[in-house]
Structures are given as structure tokens and as C-alpha cells.
Amino acid sequence: MDSFQYSKIPYPLLILVFLSFIRFTCGTRNLLSLYQPPPMGLTYHNGALLEGELKISILWYGQFSPAQKSIIVDFLQSINSVNKMGSLKTPTVSKWWQTIQTYLTKAGKKETRLVLSDQFKDENCSFGKNIKKSQISELANLNSRKGELTLVLTAQDVIVEGFCMSNCGYHGSGQGKKSVFIWVGNSVTQCPGQCAWPFHQPIYGPRDKPLGAPNGDVGTDGMVVNIASLLAGVVTNPYGNGYYQGPAEAPLEAASACAGLYGRGAYPGYAGELLVDTISGASYNAHGTNGRKYLLPGLFDPNKSACSTIV
């Protein structure tokens, strides 16, 4: 078998090759250090935003336990909660939401105030347990009112077209763009490595130990992450002509532009430096009402033209 033998290269020539390599490497490093990537930004396309009071109704499609419902309801109620006299530990969910309010004020709009209005149950799954995307919008329209946001949440045994394969949830608008909706599914039995990371090992990448779910429920805590991301997107880009970057058919929005970032120092496969519950060992980055803790996604900060996290 032939092999490369350094002994066959004259020593002076070997030194010359080595020095040339050093010069090439240093030159490449200098060129890279001079290159500064263009600043990232989400462009406002002058469309309507969800400003002012925004009523939210929830459709629980399938079986959800009272504990699972309270995790999600407490999160929604934490968004506009006022930290009176320091009653809540910091950082808070409402502080996280302040970045989204920045988008509204920059566009000359009123800040958004979320109000939980109604909750509906469809425990027997009237459309079945294997549903198409078009049926999600039908479910939303059946339970929506003009100017409201409907949150369609599907249980862990409900299969939705495209779930896991192309998305963990999405937002859209109803007929005539009079209402908007968000759909998120519980992924714990279908694809936790895709839609409940970092509370479950990812399907691809480092096989590190997953983080502890702050409320002890991998599927529901994963749903909160996706609900939070889509809330940020639907308020700032409800009809496809608000704030986004890239093509309108596949836009990067306030949260999706910073996917996978939860704390300082985050990088692909690593959620970043987070707070840790001393009793349960669970990881989180925000405090909510009723003693809740949550892990919330990083958001693109329009004032900094960069992704930011609250811890």
C-alpha cells in the first residue's frame, strides 16, 4: 500500500511549504476578521398588526388533563400580568413580551393586551384523530369571533397533517382575514425530539441529557414554547404583510428568526445559560403567575437588530 512519506521531501522544501501554509492561514483569518455580515432585520411591510385588546379563545381538541390546561392558561395570563410591588420573581413572562410591544410602538400602533375570553372542549374529536390542515382552520372558524385569536390545541394522540414532518404548529387567518388562529400539537408521543426540545433529546445532533421541564410535563412545556413563538409571530405578522424577513411564503418572524435560542451563549444544540430550579432541577428563564416557571424562546429585538433572550 502506498503512503505519503515526509522523509521523501527535502527538508528545506518542507520548511518552505510549512511557512507558505502559515501565511495562507493567517491571510485567510485576516480576511475573515475584516468581513462583517450585514445586520439582520425584520422589515415592516405596512400591514395590520394585532394591536390593542386581543381576546383569545382556546379550543382543547382531544383529552387534556386539568394540570395540562392550567400550565397553558397560567402562561397566557402571565403575559400581561403586572409585577406589583415585586410580587413576581424576575425575569417575568411579561418582560419577555415587552420585546413584542416594541414592534407595535415602532409601527405607531397601540400595545397589545391579551385577554383570555372563552375555552371550548372537543374531547370526542368531532373531526377525528387524523385531521388535515384545512380542518384546523375549520375548527378555528367554528370557535372564533371577529377580531379574536383562536388557539387550537390538539392532544398527544391527535395526528395533524404535517405535524412533526414540517412544523410543530403554525398561525393563520380566517375567511376574509377577520380572525386569526394558532395551532399547536402535543408532541410527547409523536416527535418530542423535534417539537419538545430541549426537554427531550433531539432526533439529530448531540445526544446530551435533556433539560428538566419547568412544569414537569415534557409535552405541555414543549407546547408552551411553540405557543409563545407563534404568539409573537401572529401579533407582529398576522396576515403576511407585517414584520418578517425573507419570502412571504416562508417568513422569518419575531421568534422563528431566533429558533433554538433560550439563554446567553446559546448555539445549535445548546439552549444557553438558563435558570435552574434548586428543588426539581428543571430549567427555565421566566417566572409566571401562580408560581409557574417557563422556558420561552429568544426574540429578535428590533432595537438591537439581533436576537436576545431574557436571561
C-alpha positions as protocol buffer text, in pm:
chain_id: "A"
residue {
  index: 1
  type: MET
  ca { x: 0 y: 0 z: 0 }
}
residue {
  index: 2
  type: ASP
  ca { x: 139 y: 340 z: -98 }
}
residue {
  index: 3
  type: SER
  ca { x: 161 y: 606 z: 174 }
}
residue {
  index: 4
  type: PHE
  ca { x: 285 y: 964 z: 190 }
}
residue {
  index: 5
  type: GLN
  ca { x: 634 y: 974 z: 334 }
}
residue {
  index: 6
  type: TYR
  ca { x: 762 y: 1303 z: 476 }
}
residue {
  index: 7
  type: SER
  ca { x: 1117 y: 1162 z: 454 }
}
residue {
  index: 8
  type: LYS
  ca { x: 1100 y: 1184 z: 75 }
}
residue {
  index: 9
  type: ILE
  ca { x: 1059 y: 1564 z: 83 }
}
residue {
  index: 10
  type: PRO
  ca { x: 1382 y: 1765 z: 109 }
}
residue {
  index: 11
  type: TYR
  ca { x: 1395 y: 1936 z: 448 }
}
residue {
  index: 12
  type: PRO
  ca { x: 1431 y: 2296 z: 310 }
}
residue {
  index: 13
  type: LEU
  ca { x: 1133 y: 2239 z: 82 }
}
residue {
  index: 14
  type: LEU
  ca { x: 931 y: 2107 z: 375 }
}
residue {
  index: 15
  type: ILE
  ca { x: 1008 y: 2427 z: 570 }
}
residue {
  index: 16
  type: LEU
  ca { x: 906 y: 2640 z: 271 }
}
residue {
  index: 17
  type: VAL
  ca { x: 574 y: 2455 z: 235 }
}
residue {
  index: 18
  type: PHE
  ca { x: 507 y: 2494 z: 608 }
}
residue {
  index: 19
  type: LEU
  ca { x: 577 y: 2870 z: 603 }
}
residue {
  index: 20
  type: SER
  ca { x: 355 y: 2914 z: 297 }
}
residue {
  index: 21
  type: PHE
  ca { x: 74 y: 2732 z: 479 }
}
residue {
  index: 22
  type: ILE
  ca { x: 114 y: 2963 z: 780 }
}
residue {
  index: 23
  type: ARG
  ca { x: 98 y: 3272 z: 560 }
}
residue {
  index: 24
  type: PHE
  ca { x: -213 y: 3136 z: 382 }
}
residue {
  index: 25
  type: THR
  ca { x: -383 y: 3055 z: 712 }
}
residue {
  index: 26
  type: CYS
  ca { x: -305 y: 3395 z: 864 }
}
residue {
  index: 27
  type: GLY
  ca { x: -417 y: 3571 z: 548 }
}
residue {
  index: 28
  type: THR
  ca { x: -746 y: 3382 z: 550 }
}
residue {
  index: 29
  type: ARG
  ca { x: -800 y: 3469 z: 915 }
}
residue {
  index: 30
  type: ASN
  ca { x: -733 y: 3838 z: 845 }
}
residue {
  index: 31
  type: LEU
  ca { x: -978 y: 3838 z: 556 }
}
residue {
  index: 32
  type: LEU
  ca { x: -1244 y: 3671 z: 771 }
}
residue {
  index: 33
  type: SER
  ca { x: -1189 y: 3921 z: 1050 }
}
residue {
  index: 34
  type: LEU
  ca { x: -1242 y: 4206 z: 804 }
}
residue {
  index: 35
  type: TYR
  ca { x: -1572 y: 4062 z: 682 }
}
residue {
  index: 36
  type: GLN
  ca { x: -1872 y: 4182 z: 878 }
}
residue {
  index: 37
  type: PRO
  ca { x: -2202 y: 4014 z: 787 }
}
residue {
  index: 38
  type: PRO
  ca { x: -2485 y: 4256 z: 711 }
}
residue {
  index: 39
  type: PRO
  ca { x: -2709 y: 4332 z: 1009 }
}
residue {
  index: 40
  type: MET
  ca { x: -3019 y: 4119 z: 1026 }
}
residue {
  index: 41
  type: GLY
  ca { x: -3356 y: 4287 z: 1042 }
}
residue {
  index: 42
  type: LEU
  ca { x: -3727 y: 4218 z: 1017 }
}
residue {
  index: 43
  type: THR
  ca { x: -3885 y: 4457 z: 770 }
}
residue {
  index: 44
  type: TYR
  ca { x: -4227 y: 4607 z: 839 }
}
residue {
  index: 45
  type: HIS
  ca { x: -4443 y: 4567 z: 528 }
}
residue {
  index: 46
  type: ASN
  ca { x: -4705 y: 4818 z: 646 }
}
residue {
  index: 47
  type: GLY
  ca { x: -4977 y: 4561 z: 709 }
}
residue {
  index: 48
  type: ALA
  ca { x: -5217 y: 4539 z: 1002 }
}
residue {
  index: 49
  type: LEU
  ca { x: -5084 y: 4423 z: 1338 }
}
residue {
  index: 50
  type: LEU
  ca { x: -5284 y: 4283 z: 1629 }
}
residue {
  index: 51
  type: GLU
  ca { x: -5293 y: 4595 z: 1843 }
}
residue {
  index: 52
  type: GLY
  ca { x: -5498 y: 4695 z: 2144 }
}
residue {
  index: 53
  type: GLU
  ca { x: -5710 y: 4442 z: 2332 }
}
residue {
  index: 54
  type: LEU
  ca { x: -5680 y: 4097 z: 2180 }
}
residue {
  index: 55
  type: LYS
  ca { x: -5924 y: 3837 z: 2307 }
}
residue {
  index: 56
  type: ILE
  ca { x: -5807 y: 3477 z: 2299 }
}
residue {
  index: 57
  type: SER
  ca { x: -6028 y: 3170 z: 2299 }
}
residue {
  index: 58
  type: ILE
  ca { x: -5889 y: 2819 z: 2344 }
}
residue {
  index: 59
  type: LEU
  ca { x: -6019 y: 2504 z: 2177 }
}
residue {
  index: 60
  type: TRP
  ca { x: -5898 y: 2191 z: 2358 }
}
residue {
  index: 61
  type: TYR
  ca { x: -5920 y: 1923 z: 2089 }
}
residue {
  index: 62
  type: GLY
  ca { x: -5889 y: 1581 z: 2249 }
}
residue {
  index: 63
  type: GLN
  ca { x: -5814 y: 1486 z: 2607 }
}
residue {
  index: 64
  type: PHE
  ca { x: -5619 y: 1734 z: 2820 }
}
residue {
  index: 65
  type: SER
  ca { x: -5582 y: 1695 z: 3195 }
}
residue {
  index: 66
  type: PRO
  ca { x: -5670 y: 1983 z: 3430 }
}
residue {
  index: 67
  type: ALA
  ca { x: -5299 y: 2014 z: 3514 }
}
residue {
  index: 68
  type: GLN
  ca { x: -5204 y: 2049 z: 3146 }
}
residue {
  index: 69
  type: LYS
  ca { x: -5472 y: 2312 z: 3090 }
}
residue {
  index: 70
  type: SER
  ca { x: -5359 y: 2516 z: 3390 }
}
residue {
  index: 71
  type: ILE
  ca { x: -4997 y: 2524 z: 3268 }
}
residue {
  index: 72
  type: ILE
  ca { x: -5104 y: 2682 z: 2940 }
}
residue {
  index: 73
  type: VAL
  ca { x: -5372 y: 2912 z: 3085 }
}
residue {
  index: 74
  type: ASP
  ca { x: -5131 y: 3040 z: 3350 }
}
residue {
  index: 75
  type: PHE
  ca { x: -4880 y: 3118 z: 3075 }
}
residue {
  index: 76
  type: LEU
  ca { x: -5131 y: 3322 z: 2877 }
}
residue {
  index: 77
  type: GLN
  ca { x: -5240 y: 3510 z: 3188 }
}
residue {
  index: 78
  type: SER
  ca { x: -4875 y: 3579 z: 3276 }
}
residue {
  index: 79
  type: ILE
  ca { x: -4813 y: 3776 z: 2956 }
}
residue {
  index: 80
  type: ASN
  ca { x: -4988 y: 4092 z: 3074 }
}
residue {
  index: 81
  type: SER
  ca { x: -4951 y: 4038 z: 3447 }
}
residue {
  index: 82
  type: VAL
  ca { x: -4821 y: 4341 z: 3632 }
}
residue {
  index: 83
  type: ASN
  ca { x: -4540 y: 4275 z: 3881 }
}
residue {
  index: 84
  type: LYS
  ca { x: -4695 y: 4476 z: 4164 }
}
residue {
  index: 85
  type: MET
  ca { x: -4454 y: 4555 z: 4446 }
}
residue {
  index: 86
  type: GLY
  ca { x: -4219 y: 4286 z: 4323 }
}
residue {
  index: 87
  type: SER
  ca { x: -4475 y: 4010 z: 4383 }
}
residue {
  index: 88
  type: LEU
  ca { x: -4327 y: 3807 z: 4098 }
}
residue {
  index: 89
  type: LYS
  ca { x: -3968 y: 3695 z: 4081 }
}
residue {
  index: 90
  type: THR
  ca { x: -3775 y: 3823 z: 3783 }
}
residue {
  index: 91
  type: PRO
  ca { x: -3735 y: 3781 z: 3495 }
}
residue {
  index: 92
  type: THR
  ca { x: -4106 y: 3757 z: 3419 }
}
residue {
  index: 93
  type: VAL
  ca { x: -4310 y: 3637 z: 3125 }
}
residue {
  index: 94
  type: SER
  ca { x: -4440 y: 3993 z: 3082 }
}
residue {
  index: 95
  type: LYS
  ca { x: -4083 y: 4120 z: 3048 }
}
residue {
  index: 96
  type: TRP
  ca { x: -4029 y: 3870 z: 2768 }
}
residue {
  index: 97
  type: TRP
  ca { x: -4341 y: 4007 z: 2596 }
}
residue {
  index: 98
  type: GLN
  ca { x: -4213 y: 4364 z: 2613 }
}
residue {
  index: 99
  type: THR
  ca { x: -3990 y: 4295 z: 2312 }
}
residue {
  index: 100
  type: ILE
  ca { x: -4305 y: 4225 z: 2107 }
}
residue {
  index: 101
  type: GLN
  ca { x: -4458 y: 4551 z: 2228 }
}
residue {
  index: 102
  type: THR
  ca { x: -4158 y: 4726 z: 2074 }
}
residue {
  index: 103
  type: TYR
  ca { x: -4273 y: 4617 z: 1729 }
}
residue {
  index: 104
  type: LEU
  ca { x: -4613 y: 4776 z: 1788 }
}
residue {
  index: 105
  type: THR
  ca { x: -4477 y: 5110 z: 1910 }
}
residue {
  index: 106
  type: LYS
  ca { x: -4227 y: 5130 z: 1623 }
}
residue {
  index: 107
  type: ALA
  ca { x: -4515 y: 5092 z: 1380 }
}
residue {
  index: 108
  type: GLY
  ca { x: -4716 y: 5360 z: 1557 }
}
residue {
  index: 109
  type: LYS
  ca { x: -4968 y: 5108 z: 1691 }
}
residue {
  index: 110
  type: LYS
  ca { x: -5118 y: 5053 z: 2034 }
}
residue {
  index: 111
  type: GLU
  ca { x: -4953 y: 4796 z: 2256 }
}
residue {
  index: 112
  type: THR
  ca { x: -5125 y: 4459 z: 2257 }
}
residue {
  index: 113
  type: ARG
  ca { x: -5309 y: 4341 z: 2565 }
}
residue {
  index: 114
  type: LEU
  ca { x: -5404 y: 3973 z: 2565 }
}
residue {
  index: 115
  type: VAL
  ca { x: -5731 y: 3876 z: 2733 }
}
residue {
  index: 116
  type: LEU
  ca { x: -5840 y: 3514 z: 2779 }
}
residue {
  index: 117
  type: SER
  ca { x: -6208 y: 3507 z: 2688 }
}
residue {
  index: 118
  type: ASP
  ca { x: -6352 y: 3158 z: 2629 }
}
residue {
  index: 119
  type: GLN
  ca { x: -6246 y: 2794 z: 2646 }
}
residue {
  index: 120
  type: PHE
  ca { x: -6411 y: 2516 z: 2446 }
}
residue {
  index: 121
  type: LYS
  ca { x: -6373 y: 2139 z: 2468 }
}
residue {
  index: 122
  type: ASP
  ca { x: -6392 y: 1886 z: 2187 }
}
residue {
  index: 123
  type: GLU
  ca { x: -6286 y: 1580 z: 2385 }
}
residue {
  index: 124
  type: ASN
  ca { x: -6451 y: 1334 z: 2146 }
}
residue {
  index: 125
  type: CYS
  ca { x: -6262 y: 1480 z: 1848 }
}
residue {
  index: 126
  type: SER
  ca { x: -6552 y: 1567 z: 1617 }
}
residue {
  index: 127
  type: PHE
  ca { x: -6322 y: 1574 z: 1312 }
}
residue {
  index: 128
  type: GLY
  ca { x: -6149 y: 1251 z: 1409 }
}
residue {
  index: 129
  type: LYS
  ca { x: -5796 y: 1194 z: 1537 }
}
residue {
  index: 130
  type: ASN
  ca { x: -5625 y: 1217 z: 1199 }
}
residue {
  index: 131
  type: ILE
  ca { x: -5700 y: 1560 z: 1057 }
}
residue {
  index: 132
  type: LYS
  ca { x: -5586 y: 1777 z: 768 }
}
residue {
  index: 133
  type: LYS
  ca { x: -5452 y: 2131 z: 790 }
}
residue {
  index: 134
  type: SER
  ca { x: -5769 y: 2263 z: 627 }
}
residue {
  index: 135
  type: GLN
  ca { x: -5970 y: 2115 z: 913 }
}
residue {
  index: 136
  type: ILE
  ca { x: -5762 y: 2310 z: 1164 }
}
residue {
  index: 137
  type: SER
  ca { x: -5882 y: 2634 z: 1006 }
}
residue {
  index: 138
  type: GLU
  ca { x: -6239 y: 2496 z: 1007 }
}
residue {
  index: 139
  type: LEU
  ca { x: -6212 y: 2423 z: 1379 }
}
residue {
  index: 140
  type: ALA
  ca { x: -6077 y: 2772 z: 1437 }
}
residue {
  index: 141
  type: ASN
  ca { x: -6357 y: 2935 z: 1237 }
}
residue {
  index: 142
  type: LEU
  ca { x: -6623 y: 2739 z: 1425 }
}
residue {
  index: 143
  type: ASN
  ca { x: -6498 y: 2876 z: 1755 }
}
residue {
  index: 144
  type: SER
  ca { x: -6386 y: 3226 z: 1658 }
}
residue {
  index: 145
  type: ARG
  ca { x: -6536 y: 3569 z: 1674 }
}
residue {
  index: 146
  type: LYS
  ca { x: -6443 y: 3868 z: 1462 }
}
residue {
  index: 147
  type: GLY
  ca { x: -6123 y: 4030 z: 1581 }
}
residue {
  index: 148
  type: GLU
  ca { x: -6033 y: 3745 z: 1814 }
}
residue {
  index: 149
  type: LEU
  ca { x: -5749 y: 3494 z: 1823 }
}
residue {
  index: 150
  type: THR
  ca { x: -5839 y: 3126 z: 1847 }
}
residue {
  index: 151
  type: LEU
  ca { x: -5583 y: 2889 z: 1994 }
}
residue {
  index: 152
  type: VAL
  ca { x: -5643 y: 2536 z: 1863 }
}
residue {
  index: 153
  type: LEU
  ca { x: -5456 y: 2282 z: 2077 }
}
residue {
  index: 154
  type: THR
  ca { x: -5453 y: 1914 z: 1983 }
}
residue {
  index: 155
  type: ALA
  ca { x: -5388 y: 1633 z: 2230 }
}
residue {
  index: 156
  type: GLN
  ca { x: -5099 y: 1389 z: 2213 }
}
residue {
  index: 157
  type: ASP
  ca { x: -5295 y: 1118 z: 2029 }
}
residue {
  index: 158
  type: VAL
  ca { x: -5423 y: 1350 z: 1755 }
}
residue {
  index: 159
  type: ILE
  ca { x: -5233 y: 1336 z: 1426 }
}
residue {
  index: 160
  type: VAL
  ca { x: -5234 y: 1656 z: 1222 }
}
residue {
  index: 161
  type: GLU
  ca { x: -5118 y: 1678 z: 862 }
}
residue {
  index: 162
  type: GLY
  ca { x: -4756 y: 1798 z: 853 }
}
residue {
  index: 163
  type: PHE
  ca { x: -4709 y: 1771 z: 1230 }
}
residue {
  index: 164
  type: CYS
  ca { x: -4350 y: 1675 z: 1314 }
}
residue {
  index: 165
  type: MET
  ca { x: -4255 y: 1645 z: 947 }
}
residue {
  index: 166
  type: SER
  ca { x: -4274 y: 2015 z: 857 }
}
residue {
  index: 167
  type: ASN
  ca { x: -4383 y: 2205 z: 1168 }
}
residue {
  index: 168
  type: CYS
  ca { x: -4473 y: 2195 z: 1536 }
}
residue {
  index: 169
  type: GLY
  ca { x: -4752 y: 2449 z: 1491 }
}
residue {
  index: 170
  type: TYR
  ca { x: -4846 y: 2747 z: 1278 }
}
residue {
  index: 171
  type: HIS
  ca { x: -5064 y: 3057 z: 1268 }
}
residue {
  index: 172
  type: GLY
  ca { x: -5311 y: 3167 z: 1002 }
}
residue {
  index: 173
  type: SER
  ca { x: -5611 y: 3386 z: 935 }
}
residue {
  index: 174
  type: GLY
  ca { x: -5977 y: 3307 z: 887 }
}
residue {
  index: 175
  type: GLN
  ca { x: -6203 y: 3386 z: 596 }
}
residue {
  index: 176
  type: GLY
  ca { x: -6184 y: 3750 z: 495 }
}
residue {
  index: 177
  type: LYS
  ca { x: -5899 y: 3796 z: 741 }
}
residue {
  index: 178
  type: LYS
  ca { x: -6148 y: 3885 z: 1013 }
}
residue {
  index: 179
  type: SER
  ca { x: -5996 y: 3650 z: 1265 }
}
residue {
  index: 180
  type: VAL
  ca { x: -5668 y: 3474 z: 1331 }
}
residue {
  index: 181
  type: PHE
  ca { x: -5573 y: 3141 z: 1480 }
}
residue {
  index: 182
  type: ILE
  ca { x: -5279 y: 2942 z: 1613 }
}
residue {
  index: 183
  type: TRP
  ca { x: -5250 y: 2567 z: 1609 }
}
residue {
  index: 184
  type: VAL
  ca { x: -5007 y: 2373 z: 1831 }
}
residue {
  index: 185
  type: GLY
  ca { x: -4998 y: 2000 z: 1900 }
}
residue {
  index: 186
  type: ASN
  ca { x: -4876 y: 1798 z: 2196 }
}
residue {
  index: 187
  type: SER
  ca { x: -4575 y: 1612 z: 2056 }
}
residue {
  index: 188
  type: VAL
  ca { x: -4482 y: 1393 z: 2353 }
}
residue {
  index: 189
  type: THR
  ca { x: -4575 y: 1062 z: 2186 }
}
residue {
  index: 190
  type: GLN
  ca { x: -4517 y: 1162 z: 1823 }
}
residue {
  index: 191
  type: CYS
  ca { x: -4198 y: 1368 z: 1794 }
}
residue {
  index: 192
  type: PRO
  ca { x: -4069 y: 1508 z: 2125 }
}
residue {
  index: 193
  type: GLY
  ca { x: -3717 y: 1523 z: 1982 }
}
residue {
  index: 194
  type: GLN
  ca { x: -3838 y: 1774 z: 1726 }
}
residue {
  index: 195
  type: CYS
  ca { x: -4115 y: 1971 z: 1895 }
}
residue {
  index: 196
  type: ALA
  ca { x: -4037 y: 1938 z: 2267 }
}
residue {
  index: 197
  type: TRP
  ca { x: -3662 y: 2003 z: 2256 }
}
residue {
  index: 198
  type: PRO
  ca { x: -3476 y: 2089 z: 2480 }
}
residue {
  index: 199
  type: PHE
  ca { x: -3692 y: 1881 z: 2719 }
}
residue {
  index: 200
  type: HIS
  ca { x: -3619 y: 1572 z: 2509 }
}
residue {
  index: 201
  type: GLN
  ca { x: -3312 y: 1453 z: 2324 }
}
residue {
  index: 202
  type: PRO
  ca { x: -3309 y: 1579 z: 1964 }
}
residue {
  index: 203
  type: ILE
  ca { x: -3350 y: 1329 z: 1682 }
}
residue {
  index: 204
  type: TYR
  ca { x: -3031 y: 1462 z: 1524 }
}
residue {
  index: 205
  type: GLY
  ca { x: -2724 y: 1623 z: 1676 }
}
residue {
  index: 206
  type: PRO
  ca { x: -2570 y: 1593 z: 2024 }
}
residue {
  index: 207
  type: ARG
  ca { x: -2723 y: 1327 z: 2247 }
}
residue {
  index: 208
  type: ASP
  ca { x: -2686 y: 1531 z: 2563 }
}
residue {
  index: 209
  type: LYS
  ca { x: -2913 y: 1482 z: 2860 }
}
residue {
  index: 210
  type: PRO
  ca { x: -3236 y: 1680 z: 2803 }
}
residue {
  index: 211
  type: LEU
  ca { x: -3331 y: 1967 z: 3029 }
}
residue {
  index: 212
  type: GLY
  ca { x: -3591 y: 1924 z: 3300 }
}
residue {
  index: 213
  type: ALA
  ca { x: -3933 y: 2057 z: 3202 }
}
residue {
  index: 214
  type: PRO
  ca { x: -4019 y: 2351 z: 3433 }
}
residue {
  index: 215
  type: ASN
  ca { x: -4373 y: 2225 z: 3500 }
}
residue {
  index: 216
  type: GLY
  ca { x: -4287 y: 1857 z: 3493 }
}
residue {
  index: 217
  type: ASP
  ca { x: -4468 y: 1784 z: 3165 }
}
residue {
  index: 218
  type: VAL
  ca { x: -4246 y: 1745 z: 2857 }
}
residue {
  index: 219
  type: GLY
  ca { x: -4534 y: 1762 z: 2610 }
}
residue {
  index: 220
  type: THR
  ca { x: -4713 y: 2060 z: 2764 }
}
residue {
  index: 221
  type: ASP
  ca { x: -4398 y: 2258 z: 2844 }
}
residue {
  index: 222
  type: GLY
  ca { x: -4297 y: 2198 z: 2482 }
}
residue {
  index: 223
  type: MET
  ca { x: -4637 y: 2329 z: 2372 }
}
residue {
  index: 224
  type: VAL
  ca { x: -4577 y: 2649 z: 2572 }
}
residue {
  index: 225
  type: VAL
  ca { x: -4252 y: 2709 z: 2383 }
}
residue {
  index: 226
  type: ASN
  ca { x: -4434 y: 2675 z: 2050 }
}
residue {
  index: 227
  type: ILE
  ca { x: -4737 y: 2877 z: 2161 }
}
residue {
  index: 228
  type: ALA
  ca { x: -4507 y: 3158 z: 2275 }
}
residue {
  index: 229
  type: SER
  ca { x: -4319 y: 3157 z: 1945 }
}
residue {
  index: 230
  type: LEU
  ca { x: -4639 y: 3165 z: 1740 }
}
residue {
  index: 231
  type: LEU
  ca { x: -4800 y: 3434 z: 1957 }
}
residue {
  index: 232
  type: ALA
  ca { x: -4500 y: 3654 z: 1883 }
}
residue {
  index: 233
  type: GLY
  ca { x: -4542 y: 3580 z: 1513 }
}
residue {
  index: 234
  type: VAL
  ca { x: -4918 y: 3625 z: 1486 }
}
residue {
  index: 235
  type: VAL
  ca { x: -4921 y: 3961 z: 1667 }
}
residue {
  index: 236
  type: THR
  ca { x: -4641 y: 4108 z: 1456 }
}
residue {
  index: 237
  type: ASN
  ca { x: -4732 y: 3938 z: 1125 }
}
residue {
  index: 238
  type: PRO
  ca { x: -5096 y: 3826 z: 1139 }
}
residue {
  index: 239
  type: TYR
  ca { x: -5183 y: 3846 z: 768 }
}
residue {
  index: 240
  type: GLY
  ca { x: -4846 y: 3801 z: 598 }
}
residue {
  index: 241
  type: ASN
  ca { x: -4773 y: 4172 z: 549 }
}
residue {
  index: 242
  type: GLY
  ca { x: -4644 y: 4274 z: 893 }
}
residue {
  index: 243
  type: TYR
  ca { x: -4292 y: 4224 z: 1027 }
}
residue {
  index: 244
  type: TYR
  ca { x: -4085 y: 3948 z: 868 }
}
residue {
  index: 245
  type: GLN
  ca { x: -3769 y: 3868 z: 679 }
}
residue {
  index: 246
  type: GLY
  ca { x: -3735 y: 3655 z: 367 }
}
residue {
  index: 247
  type: PRO
  ca { x: -4012 y: 3533 z: 136 }
}
residue {
  index: 248
  type: ALA
  ca { x: -4368 y: 3594 z: 249 }
}
residue {
  index: 249
  type: GLU
  ca { x: -4446 y: 3224 z: 186 }
}
residue {
  index: 250
  type: ALA
  ca { x: -4183 y: 3115 z: 439 }
}
residue {
  index: 251
  type: PRO
  ca { x: -4109 y: 3419 z: 654 }
}
residue {
  index: 252
  type: LEU
  ca { x: -3875 y: 3452 z: 949 }
}
residue {
  index: 253
  type: GLU
  ca { x: -4074 y: 3619 z: 1225 }
}
residue {
  index: 254
  type: ALA
  ca { x: -4000 y: 3766 z: 1566 }
}
residue {
  index: 255
  type: ALA
  ca { x: -3937 y: 3428 z: 1730 }
}
residue {
  index: 256
  type: SER
  ca { x: -3868 y: 3194 z: 1438 }
}
residue {
  index: 257
  type: ALA
  ca { x: -3575 y: 3418 z: 1339 }
}
residue {
  index: 258
  type: CYS
  ca { x: -3413 y: 3312 z: 1669 }
}
residue {
  index: 259
  type: ALA
  ca { x: -3511 y: 2945 z: 1683 }
}
residue {
  index: 260
  type: GLY
  ca { x: -3331 y: 2736 z: 1944 }
}
residue {
  index: 261
  type: LEU
  ca { x: -3207 y: 3031 z: 2150 }
}
residue {
  index: 262
  type: TYR
  ca { x: -3320 y: 3045 z: 2512 }
}
residue {
  index: 263
  type: GLY
  ca { x: -3031 y: 3188 z: 2713 }
}
residue {
  index: 264
  type: ARG
  ca { x: -2695 y: 3358 z: 2681 }
}
residue {
  index: 265
  type: GLY
  ca { x: -2433 y: 3168 z: 2486 }
}
residue {
  index: 266
  type: ALA
  ca { x: -2685 y: 2952 z: 2300 }
}
residue {
  index: 267
  type: TYR
  ca { x: -2584 y: 2780 z: 1979 }
}
residue {
  index: 268
  type: PRO
  ca { x: -2736 y: 2496 z: 1769 }
}
residue {
  index: 269
  type: GLY
  ca { x: -2795 y: 2205 z: 2004 }
}
residue {
  index: 270
  type: TYR
  ca { x: -2732 y: 2409 z: 2320 }
}
residue {
  index: 271
  type: ALA
  ca { x: -3018 y: 2612 z: 2469 }
}
residue {
  index: 272
  type: GLY
  ca { x: -2788 y: 2855 z: 2652 }
}
residue {
  index: 273
  type: GLU
  ca { x: -2731 y: 2952 z: 3015 }
}
residue {
  index: 274
  type: LEU
  ca { x: -3060 y: 2914 z: 3200 }
}
residue {
  index: 275
  type: LEU
  ca { x: -3201 y: 2936 z: 3549 }
}
residue {
  index: 276
  type: VAL
  ca { x: -3234 y: 2607 z: 3733 }
}
residue {
  index: 277
  type: ASP
  ca { x: -3492 y: 2516 z: 3996 }
}
residue {
  index: 278
  type: THR
  ca { x: -3297 y: 2410 z: 4305 }
}
residue {
  index: 279
  type: ILE
  ca { x: -3562 y: 2155 z: 4405 }
}
residue {
  index: 280
  type: SER
  ca { x: -3668 y: 1990 z: 4078 }
}
residue {
  index: 281
  type: GLY
  ca { x: -3356 y: 2061 z: 3873 }
}
residue {
  index: 282
  type: ALA
  ca { x: -3575 y: 2190 z: 3589 }
}
residue {
  index: 283
  type: SER
  ca { x: -3452 y: 2465 z: 3357 }
}
residue {
  index: 284
  type: TYR
  ca { x: -3642 y: 2787 z: 3288 }
}
residue {
  index: 285
  type: ASN
  ca { x: -3593 y: 3153 z: 3201 }
}
residue {
  index: 286
  type: ALA
  ca { x: -3915 y: 3326 z: 3310 }
}
residue {
  index: 287
  type: HIS
  ca { x: -4149 y: 3341 z: 3608 }
}
residue {
  index: 288
  type: GLY
  ca { x: -4525 y: 3346 z: 3560 }
}
residue {
  index: 289
  type: THR
  ca { x: -4834 y: 3373 z: 3774 }
}
residue {
  index: 290
  type: ASN
  ca { x: -4931 y: 3116 z: 4037 }
}
residue {
  index: 291
  type: GLY
  ca { x: -4568 y: 3027 z: 4100 }
}
residue {
  index: 292
  type: ARG
  ca { x: -4518 y: 2896 z: 3746 }
}
residue {
  index: 293
  type: LYS
  ca { x: -4184 y: 2879 z: 3568 }
}
residue {
  index: 294
  type: TYR
  ca { x: -4149 y: 2870 z: 3190 }
}
residue {
  index: 295
  type: LEU
  ca { x: -3887 y: 2833 z: 2920 }
}
residue {
  index: 296
  type: LEU
  ca { x: -3954 y: 3093 z: 2650 }
}
residue {
  index: 297
  type: PRO
  ca { x: -3785 y: 3137 z: 2311 }
}
residue {
  index: 298
  type: GLY
  ca { x: -3545 y: 3415 z: 2226 }
}
residue {
  index: 299
  type: LEU
  ca { x: -3690 y: 3702 z: 2025 }
}
residue {
  index: 300
  type: PHE
  ca { x: -3548 y: 3927 z: 1757 }
}
residue {
  index: 301
  type: ASP
  ca { x: -3508 y: 4268 z: 1921 }
}
residue {
  index: 302
  type: PRO
  ca { x: -3575 y: 4545 z: 1665 }
}
residue {
  index: 303
  type: ASN
  ca { x: -3386 y: 4796 z: 1881 }
}
residue {
  index: 304
  type: LYS
  ca { x: -3070 y: 4586 z: 1877 }
}
residue {
  index: 305
  type: SER
  ca { x: -3116 y: 4429 z: 1532 }
}
residue {
  index: 306
  type: ALA
  ca { x: -3022 y: 4098 z: 1694 }
}
residue {
  index: 307
  type: CYS
  ca { x: -3171 y: 3804 z: 1876 }
}
residue {
  index: 308
  type: SER
  ca { x: -3200 y: 3848 z: 2250 }
}
residue {
  index: 309
  type: THR
  ca { x: -3305 y: 3641 z: 2549 }
}
residue {
  index: 310
  type: ILE
  ca { x: -3424 y: 3749 z: 2892 }
}
residue {
  index: 311
  type: VAL
  ca { x: -3151 y: 3560 z: 3077 }
}
